[in-house]
Amino acid sequence: MFKQIFRAGAATSNITPPLGISMNGGMSDRAATHIHDELHARCFVLDDGTTRLGIAVCDSCMIPRAIHEAAKHLAHGHLDIPLDHITISATHTHSAATVAGVFQSEPDSEYAEFLVERISDGLRRAANNLEPARVGWGVAAVPSEVFNRRWKMKSGTVPPDPFGRTSDKVQMNPPRASANLVEPAGPIDPEVVFLSVQSKAGRPLALLANYSLHYVGGTGGGHISADYFAMFAEAIARGLHADHLDPPMVAAMCNGTSGNINNIDFRATSQRQPPYVQMRHVAGKVAGAVLAAMASLEYRDFVQLETRQAPLTLGRRLPAPAEVARAETILAKTEGMSLRTREQIYARETILMKDLPPTKETLVQALRIGDLGIGTSPCETFVETGLAVKAASPFKPTFVISLANDYAGYLPTSEHHRLGGYETWRARSSYLAPDAESIIRKWLIELLSELA
């Protein structure tokens, strides 16, 4: 009788850009002046003898679909992995090279080509490392490091939006310890869901974790850094005494549903820290929780792999002629000057968006790894969506990878659209129609249910 064999392989691929490159993550452009730590695509290939999956987690702020598709096609040309069996995501570090044009940061075409090749190389190298393996999954909880960043404020204290309106009912990142704070405008998700892979002999091969935390930040000025995502990976390898194995053990933290979640306790006063201190604190706290949960993990010698993918057509919120005219008037006054105010920056976004098509083509995926479910969203997805998908999924546990296979901006729920705030302000970072969240959530639940 034919014996089923589960195999796994992992590898990293260096995606560090040259100095001088544009860096995503702010409303003003920044040029890289120093590499604090190298950026990587952390890649995994899983194979159950019938189905093969490829997963790449990249140290990037956001990656547009064209790069994802090019990397998938390049990897597919060398590997026996169907295009819809490959999942690529960005961690959302705010200190990486720009590959998606947002606000005043614009991509470098040469780096984009380099990124495509390096992601493909990482997947190919992970496949080269395939060996018989066993797999387990678990859940840890770290509630202390996640906070909802959208706050309901006392009446009349929310500033106007960049379009001159005063209809916002919430404020993103309000002043800390302000007397005007009322309550957070949503929940958090404290779960760290993780997949652990070992060789048949128990040697650590790979770990993929998911936590709904936007990023941590606190780098040196102009520093390229993978943020806490890489520090978590290093802490896991150290904790497993696996930081000098051959082939190397690969750990990765993918971004969960963190569109409205960050690492700031707004009820507390600000405490200035040296660069990278808070990153290391968060990485150590989350890695410690995962390592503790791994102590009681049950590993399986074989699990079934399966995946589903659905193409989506979502509506775009485009500027009306009057809004375009207002933006042109604002920008006419800034000719030859750098854009500094939100009003000016969003006026530029309005002009850049005015001729875009009315719809956005994107995709969502669902993956099954034994009894573990994984969904993907192309957006900076709100925590409410992740909690709803987890609750409805037939797989326990389930997690959602944000910024996967595309970049489609923020994904507020319809209720959050009514509340307004930064994440809803129309720009290349937030343009989907208010019903996009319900469509993506519906499809994720449906695809996961098909896999059960």
C-alpha positions as CSV (number, residue, x, y, z in Angstrom):
1,M,0.0,0.0,0.0
2,F,1.3,3.5,-1.0
3,K,2.3,5.5,2.1
4,Q,1.5,9.2,2.1
5,I,4.4,11.4,2.8
6,F,4.2,15.1,3.9
7,R,7.2,17.2,2.9
8,A,8.3,20.7,3.7
9,G,11.1,23.1,2.8
10,A,12.0,26.6,3.7
11,A,14.5,29.3,2.7
12,T,15.1,33.0,2.8
13,S,15.9,35.3,0.0
14,N,17.6,38.7,0.6
15,I,15.5,41.6,-0.8
16,T,17.5,44.5,0.8
17,P,17.5,47.6,-1.5
18,P,20.3,50.0,-2.3
19,L,20.8,53.1,-0.2
20,G,19.1,56.2,-1.6
21,I,15.9,54.3,-2.5
22,S,12.5,55.7,-1.6
23,M,10.9,54.3,1.6
24,N,7.1,53.7,2.1
25,G,5.3,54.4,5.3
26,G,4.8,58.2,5.6
27,M,3.1,61.0,3.9
28,S,6.4,62.6,2.9
29,D,9.0,60.6,1.0
30,R,12.1,59.4,2.7
31,A,15.4,58.2,1.2
32,A,17.2,55.2,2.8
33,T,20.6,56.3,4.3
34,H,21.4,53.2,6.3
35,I,20.7,49.4,6.4
36,H,20.0,48.6,10.1
37,D,19.0,45.0,9.2
38,E,18.6,43.1,6.0
39,L,15.2,42.6,4.4
40,H,14.1,39.1,3.3
41,A,11.4,37.1,1.6
42,R,10.8,34.2,4.0
43,C,9.6,31.3,1.9
44,F,7.9,27.9,2.5
45,V,6.9,25.0,0.3
46,L,4.6,22.3,1.6
47,D,3.8,19.1,-0.3
48,D,1.4,16.3,0.7
49,G,2.2,14.2,-2.4
50,T,-0.9,15.5,-4.3
51,T,-1.0,19.2,-3.6
52,R,2.0,21.6,-3.3
53,L,1.7,25.1,-1.7
54,G,4.2,28.0,-1.8
55,I,4.1,30.8,0.7
56,A,6.4,33.9,0.8
57,V,6.3,36.6,3.5
58,C,8.2,39.7,2.4
59,D,9.7,42.5,4.4
60,S,7.9,45.2,2.5
61,C,5.3,47.8,3.3
62,M,2.9,46.9,0.5
63,I,3.3,45.1,-2.9
64,P,1.1,45.7,-5.9
65,R,-0.5,42.8,-7.8
66,A,1.8,43.2,-10.8
67,I,4.8,42.2,-8.7
68,H,3.0,39.3,-7.1
69,E,1.9,37.9,-10.4
70,A,5.3,38.3,-12.0
71,A,6.9,36.5,-9.1
72,K,4.3,33.7,-9.2
73,H,4.8,33.2,-12.9
74,L,8.6,33.1,-12.6
75,A,8.4,30.6,-9.7
76,H,5.8,28.5,-11.6
77,G,8.1,28.3,-14.6
78,H,10.6,26.4,-12.4
79,L,8.4,24.6,-9.9
80,D,5.5,22.2,-10.0
81,I,3.3,24.7,-8.2
82,P,0.1,26.1,-9.8
83,L,-0.2,29.9,-9.8
84,D,-3.3,29.8,-7.5
85,H,-1.3,27.6,-5.0
86,I,1.2,30.4,-4.3
87,T,0.6,33.0,-1.6
88,I,2.8,36.1,-1.3
89,S,2.4,38.8,1.3
90,A,4.0,42.0,2.7
91,T,4.7,42.3,6.4
92,H,3.9,46.1,6.3
93,T,7.2,47.2,7.8
94,H,7.2,51.0,7.4
95,S,11.0,51.0,6.8
96,A,11.4,49.2,3.5
97,A,11.7,50.1,-0.1
98,T,8.8,51.6,-2.0
99,V,7.2,49.3,-4.5
100,A,3.6,50.7,-4.4
101,G,3.1,54.4,-5.0
102,V,1.4,55.9,-2.0
103,F,1.3,59.6,-0.9
104,Q,4.7,61.1,-2.0
105,S,6.7,57.8,-2.2
106,E,7.0,56.4,-5.7
107,P,8.5,53.0,-6.7
108,D,11.8,52.2,-8.3
109,S,11.3,50.0,-11.4
110,E,14.7,48.3,-11.1
111,Y,14.1,47.3,-7.5
112,A,10.7,46.0,-8.4
113,E,12.3,43.7,-11.0
114,F,14.9,42.6,-8.4
115,L,12.1,41.9,-5.9
116,V,10.3,39.6,-8.4
117,E,13.4,37.6,-9.0
118,R,14.3,37.3,-5.3
119,I,10.8,36.1,-4.3
120,S,10.9,33.5,-7.0
121,D,14.4,32.5,-6.0
122,G,13.3,32.1,-2.4
123,L,10.4,29.8,-3.4
124,R,12.7,27.7,-5.6
125,R,15.3,27.4,-2.8
126,A,12.5,26.3,-0.4
127,A,11.5,23.6,-2.8
128,N,15.1,22.5,-3.1
129,N,15.0,21.9,0.7
130,L,11.9,19.7,0.6
131,E,12.2,16.8,3.0
132,P,9.9,14.5,4.9
133,A,8.4,16.5,7.7
134,R,5.7,16.7,10.4
135,V,3.5,19.6,11.2
136,G,1.6,21.1,14.1
137,W,-0.3,24.3,14.9
138,G,-1.3,26.2,17.9
139,V,-2.5,29.5,19.4
140,A,-0.9,31.9,21.9
141,A,-2.3,35.1,23.3
142,V,-0.5,38.4,23.6
143,P,-3.1,41.1,24.4
144,S,-0.6,43.5,25.9
145,E,0.9,44.6,22.6
146,V,-2.2,45.4,20.5
147,F,-4.4,48.5,20.8
148,N,-7.1,49.9,18.6
149,R,-5.8,53.1,17.1
150,R,-9.2,54.6,16.1
151,W,-10.8,56.5,19.0
152,K,-14.1,58.1,19.6
153,M,-13.5,61.6,20.9
154,K,-15.5,64.2,22.8
155,S,-17.9,66.2,20.7
156,G,-16.2,68.9,18.6
157,T,-12.6,67.7,19.2
158,V,-12.0,65.6,16.0
159,P,-10.0,67.8,13.5
160,P,-11.3,68.4,10.0
161,D,-10.3,65.9,7.3
162,P,-8.0,66.8,4.4
163,F,-11.0,67.7,2.2
164,G,-12.3,70.4,4.6
165,R,-15.1,68.3,6.0
166,T,-15.9,68.0,9.7
167,S,-18.0,64.8,9.6
168,D,-15.4,62.4,11.1
169,K,-16.6,60.8,14.3
170,V,-13.3,59.1,15.2
171,Q,-9.6,60.1,15.2
172,M,-6.7,57.8,14.2
173,N,-3.7,58.0,16.6
174,P,-5.2,60.8,18.8
175,P,-3.0,62.7,21.3
176,R,-1.9,60.3,24.0
177,A,-3.5,60.6,27.5
178,S,-5.8,63.3,26.1
179,A,-8.8,64.4,28.2
180,N,-10.8,64.2,25.0
181,L,-10.5,60.4,24.6
182,V,-13.8,58.6,25.0
183,E,-13.3,55.0,23.9
184,P,-11.6,52.9,21.2
185,A,-13.8,52.6,18.1
186,G,-13.3,48.8,17.9
187,P,-11.8,45.7,19.4
188,I,-8.4,44.0,19.2
189,D,-7.4,40.4,18.4
190,P,-4.8,39.1,20.9
191,E,-4.3,35.7,19.2
192,V,-1.0,34.6,17.7
193,V,-1.8,31.7,15.5
194,F,1.2,29.7,14.3
195,L,2.2,26.7,12.1
196,S,5.3,24.7,13.2
197,V,7.1,22.3,10.9
198,Q,9.8,19.8,11.9
199,S,11.8,17.1,10.2
200,K,10.8,13.6,11.0
201,A,13.6,13.5,13.6
202,G,12.4,16.7,15.3
203,R,14.8,19.2,13.8
204,P,13.0,22.6,13.4
205,L,12.4,23.5,9.8
206,A,9.9,26.3,9.7
207,L,7.5,28.4,11.7
208,L,4.8,30.7,10.2
209,A,3.0,33.0,12.7
210,N,0.2,35.5,12.4
211,Y,-0.5,38.5,14.7
212,S,-2.8,41.4,14.1
213,L,-0.3,44.3,14.8
214,H,0.2,46.9,12.1
215,Y,4.0,47.3,12.8
216,V,6.0,48.7,15.8
217,G,8.3,51.3,14.3
218,G,10.9,53.4,16.2
219,T,13.8,53.1,13.8
220,G,16.7,55.4,13.2
221,G,16.1,58.2,10.7
222,G,16.5,56.8,7.1
223,H,17.1,53.3,8.3
224,I,16.0,50.3,6.3
225,S,14.6,47.7,8.8
226,A,12.3,44.7,8.7
227,D,10.8,45.9,12.0
228,Y,9.6,43.5,14.7
229,F,8.6,40.9,12.1
230,A,12.3,39.9,11.6
231,M,13.2,40.3,15.3
232,F,10.4,37.8,16.0
233,A,11.8,35.3,13.5
234,E,15.3,35.6,15.1
235,A,13.9,35.2,18.6
236,I,12.1,32.0,17.5
237,A,15.2,30.5,16.0
238,R,17.3,31.4,19.1
239,G,14.6,30.0,21.4
240,L,14.6,26.7,19.5
241,H,18.4,26.6,19.4
242,A,17.9,26.5,15.6
243,D,19.9,29.6,14.6
244,H,22.8,27.7,13.1
245,L,21.2,24.7,11.4
246,D,21.9,23.4,7.9
247,P,19.6,24.0,6.0
248,P,18.6,27.0,8.1
249,M,15.4,27.0,10.1
250,V,13.1,29.8,8.8
251,A,10.6,31.6,10.9
252,A,8.2,34.3,9.7
253,M,5.6,36.6,11.1
254,C,2.9,37.5,8.6
255,N,0.6,40.5,9.2
256,G,-2.9,39.7,10.4
257,T,-6.0,41.9,10.3
258,S,-4.3,45.0,11.7
259,G,-5.6,47.9,9.6
260,N,-6.9,49.6,12.8
261,I,-4.5,48.1,15.3
262,N,-1.1,49.4,16.5
263,N,1.3,49.1,19.5
264,I,0.4,52.4,21.2
265,D,-1.6,52.6,24.5
266,F,-3.3,55.9,24.0
267,R,-4.5,56.1,27.6
268,A,-0.9,56.3,28.7
269,T,1.5,59.1,28.4
270,S,4.3,58.9,25.8
271,Q,7.6,57.5,26.8
272,R,10.5,58.1,24.4
273,Q,12.8,55.2,23.9
274,P,16.0,54.7,21.9
275,P,15.6,53.3,18.4
276,Y,14.6,49.6,18.1
277,V,14.0,49.1,21.9
278,Q,10.2,48.8,21.5
279,M,10.6,46.5,18.5
280,R,12.7,44.1,20.5
281,H,10.3,44.2,23.4
282,V,7.3,43.3,21.2
283,A,9.2,40.6,19.3
284,G,10.5,39.0,22.5
285,K,7.0,39.1,24.1
286,V,5.3,37.5,21.1
287,A,8.1,35.0,20.4
288,G,8.1,34.0,24.1
289,A,4.3,33.3,24.0
290,V,4.7,31.2,20.8
291,L,7.6,29.2,22.3
292,A,5.6,28.5,25.4
293,A,2.7,27.2,23.4
294,M,5.0,25.0,21.3
295,A,5.9,23.0,24.4
296,S,2.5,21.2,24.3
297,L,2.2,21.1,20.5
298,E,1.0,17.8,18.9
299,Y,2.7,17.1,15.6
300,R,1.2,15.1,12.7
301,D,3.2,13.0,10.3
302,F,0.8,13.7,7.5
303,V,-1.8,16.4,6.8
304,Q,-3.9,17.2,3.7
305,L,-3.2,20.4,1.8
306,E,-5.9,22.2,-0.3
307,T,-6.5,25.7,-1.6
308,R,-9.2,27.8,-3.2
309,Q,-9.0,31.1,-5.0
310,A,-11.6,33.6,-6.1
311,P,-11.2,36.6,-8.4
312,L,-13.1,39.7,-7.2
313,T,-14.2,42.9,-8.9
314,L,-14.6,45.7,-6.3
315,G,-15.8,49.2,-6.7
316,R,-13.5,52.2,-6.5
317,R,-14.4,55.5,-4.8
318,L,-13.3,58.1,-7.3
319,P,-13.3,61.9,-7.0
320,A,-16.2,64.0,-8.4
321,P,-15.4,66.8,-10.8
322,A,-15.9,69.4,-8.0
323,E,-13.4,67.6,-5.9
324,V,-10.9,67.5,-8.7
325,A,-11.3,71.2,-9.3
326,R,-10.7,71.9,-5.6
327,A,-7.6,69.8,-5.7
328,E,-6.3,71.6,-8.8
329,T,-6.8,75.0,-7.0
330,I,-4.9,73.8,-4.0
331,L,-2.0,72.4,-6.0
332,A,-1.8,75.5,-8.2
333,K,-0.7,77.5,-5.1
334,T,2.1,75.0,-4.4
335,E,3.9,75.1,-7.7
336,G,7.6,74.6,-7.2
337,M,7.1,73.8,-3.5
338,S,7.2,70.5,-1.6
339,L,3.8,69.4,-0.3
340,R,3.6,69.6,3.5
341,T,0.0,69.8,4.6
342,R,-2.5,67.0,4.5
343,E,-4.8,69.2,2.4
344,Q,-2.0,69.5,-0.2
345,I,-1.0,65.8,-0.1
346,Y,-4.5,64.6,-0.5
347,A,-5.1,67.1,-3.3
348,R,-2.3,65.4,-5.2
349,E,-3.8,62.0,-4.4
350,T,-7.1,63.2,-5.9
351,I,-5.5,64.3,-9.1
352,L,-3.6,60.9,-9.4
353,M,-6.9,59.0,-8.9
354,K,-9.2,61.0,-11.2
355,D,-8.7,58.9,-14.3
356,L,-8.5,55.5,-12.6
357,P,-11.1,52.8,-13.7
358,P,-14.3,52.5,-11.6
359,T,-13.4,49.0,-10.5
360,K,-10.5,47.1,-9.0
361,E,-9.7,43.5,-9.9
362,T,-8.1,41.5,-7.1
363,L,-8.3,38.1,-5.5
364,V,-8.7,36.3,-2.2
365,Q,-7.5,32.8,-1.2
366,A,-8.2,30.1,1.3
367,L,-5.7,27.5,2.3
368,R,-6.2,24.3,4.3
369,I,-3.2,22.7,6.2
370,G,-4.8,19.8,8.0
371,D,-7.2,21.4,10.5
372,L,-5.6,24.8,10.2
373,G,-7.4,27.4,8.0
374,I,-5.7,30.4,6.3
375,G,-7.5,33.2,4.4
376,T,-5.9,36.0,2.5
377,S,-6.9,39.6,1.9
378,P,-5.2,42.1,-0.4
379,C,-5.9,45.0,1.9
380,E,-4.9,46.6,5.2
381,T,-7.8,44.7,6.8
382,F,-9.6,45.8,9.9
383,V,-9.6,43.5,13.0
384,E,-13.4,43.1,12.9
385,T,-13.0,41.3,9.6
386,G,-10.5,38.9,11.0
387,L,-12.5,38.2,14.1
388,A,-15.6,37.5,11.9
389,V,-13.7,35.1,9.6
390,K,-12.2,33.2,12.6
391,A,-15.7,32.9,14.2
392,A,-17.3,31.6,11.0
393,S,-14.5,29.4,9.7
394,P,-15.0,25.6,10.0
395,F,-11.2,25.3,10.8
396,K,-10.0,25.9,14.3
397,P,-7.7,27.7,14.4
398,T,-7.9,30.1,11.4
399,F,-6.0,33.2,10.6
400,V,-6.1,35.9,7.8
401,I,-3.0,37.2,6.1
402,S,-3.4,40.8,5.1
403,L,-1.6,42.5,2.2
404,A,-1.5,39.2,0.4
405,N,-1.3,38.8,-3.4
406,D,-2.0,42.5,-4.1
407,Y,-2.3,45.9,-2.5
408,A,-5.8,47.4,-2.4
409,G,-5.5,49.9,0.4
410,Y,-7.4,50.0,3.7
411,L,-10.5,47.8,4.1
412,P,-12.8,49.5,6.7
413,T,-16.1,47.9,7.5
414,S,-19.2,49.8,6.4
415,E,-19.7,51.0,10.0
416,H,-16.2,52.4,10.0
417,H,-16.9,54.2,6.7
418,R,-19.7,55.9,8.5
419,L,-17.4,56.9,11.4
420,G,-14.8,58.3,9.0
421,G,-11.2,58.9,10.0
422,Y,-7.8,58.5,8.3
423,E,-8.3,55.0,7.1
424,T,-11.4,56.0,5.1
425,W,-10.0,59.2,3.5
426,R,-9.9,58.7,-0.3
427,A,-6.4,58.2,-1.6
428,R,-4.3,55.5,-3.3
429,S,-4.1,54.1,0.2
430,S,-7.9,53.9,0.7
431,Y,-10.2,53.8,-2.3
432,L,-12.4,50.7,-2.2
433,A,-16.1,51.1,-2.1
434,P,-17.8,50.8,1.4
435,D,-19.2,47.4,0.5
436,A,-15.8,45.9,-0.3
437,E,-15.3,44.6,3.2
438,S,-18.5,42.6,3.2
439,I,-17.7,41.1,-0.2
440,I,-14.2,40.0,0.9
441,R,-15.4,38.7,4.2
442,K,-18.2,36.7,2.5
443,W,-15.8,35.1,0.0
444,L,-13.2,34.2,2.6
445,I,-15.8,32.4,4.7
446,E,-17.2,30.7,1.6
447,L,-13.8,29.5,0.4
448,L,-12.9,28.2,3.8
449,S,-16.2,26.4,4.0
450,E,-15.6,24.8,0.6
451,L,-12.3,23.3,2.0
452,A,-14.0,21.7,5.1
